[in-house]
Structures are given as structure tokens and as C-alpha cells.
């Protein structure tokens, strides 16, 4: 059964959900958002991309900042760039390629790739053609990287959508789990307070008491 417009999950939420489900919930349930250097640089990059000129030829067309959606999978959003190739005769669509622009370098986790794959699911529904690959341009590497949109990546997107919908249904913020490498670079670290539970699962009261004791206040 197709999803309705009000139930669609924005594609950008997938990146937050895979990176940290608590981060997703804070942003989309509590409307908490904080800028840091990384988010600011990302916004500047996307503004620059979306101001690019369109290119169109008989057998090739570029679409920047293209709105997409899939009622089958329940997602919506925008593609930084979609490149479309047409057959020489007849003008039928032959290939559709989503291109996502990111600051920094390629990441170990699939946070960027799930976003690209979700775009592809939308494009497949909109154009009625299979989208087998996409590309991600990393600013610090100055080149595009091909991403194969295989069954494993598609399953990861579908499973992630299910987890996000569960969070939305329950309307409950997942507990914080502190991971130094991830949390210290997160723009929401102050609002999230992941150290309040610590690696050993300490509650907030015990954490505050320990900090006060360390400062000599109790």
C-alpha cells in the first residue's frame, strides 16, 4: 500500500538516522539543531552546487536541486544533481544518474551511500527505469566516486526507514551512548549530553554527582 504525503520521510533524515538514531530523534522530534564548522561548510557547498548552470543537449540533460519522492518506499527530498541520458533516436530515457555532493572525504560508514540510494529509489519510481549506480563528489578529494546501488545497500535503506518510522511512532528519544570519535564531532553534543550516561550506562544523577565531587563542590 503506497504511503501518503504526510507520512514521507525526508531523505536527509536517513543520514542522521544511520549515524545516530538519537541524533535523528533530537532533530526531527525535538527540533534541536546546532551549527558547527562541518554543517556550515556543508551548507555552503550545497548552495554553490545549486547555483550551477543547467546543461542540456539532445541526448543529455542535467537537473540541479531536483525534487524527488517515492510513495512506494515513503521517502522524499532533493537530489543535488541528476544526469539523464537519452537514446539518439526517439528521445527515450536510457540512463539516470544521481550525484550527491559532500564536504570532506569518503566515510567508512554508509551514511552518504544510503542517502544516495534513497534518491535512486525515488528516481526509479519517477522515471520508470532501473538506477544501478550513483556518484558522490567529495570536496576534499576533488573527484566523483562511483557507488553501486546493490541489493545489500537497498536493504540497508529499507531497514533504516523501518527503524526511523518506529522512532516516529513511539515518539521516544533513544538513550545516549557515548562514542568519543563520533560524539565529539557531532554538532548536537551539548544538547545530547552523551557523557551523562557514560560507557557504563550511568544515569544522569550519578553523572552530575560525580562531576560535582570532582570539582570539590560536594
Buried (B, 14 or more C-beta within 10 A) or exposed (E): EEBEEEEBBBBBBBBBBBBBBBBBBBBBBEEBEBEEEEBEEBEEBBEEBEEEEEEEEEEEBBBBBBEBBBBEBBBBBBBBBBBBEBEEEEEEEBBBBBBBBBBBEEBEEBBBBBBBBBBBBBBBBBBEBEBEBBBBBBBEEEEBBEBEBEEEBBEBBEEBBEBBBEBBEEEEBBEBBBEEEBBEEBBBBEBBBBBBBBEEEBEEEBBEEEEEEEEEEE
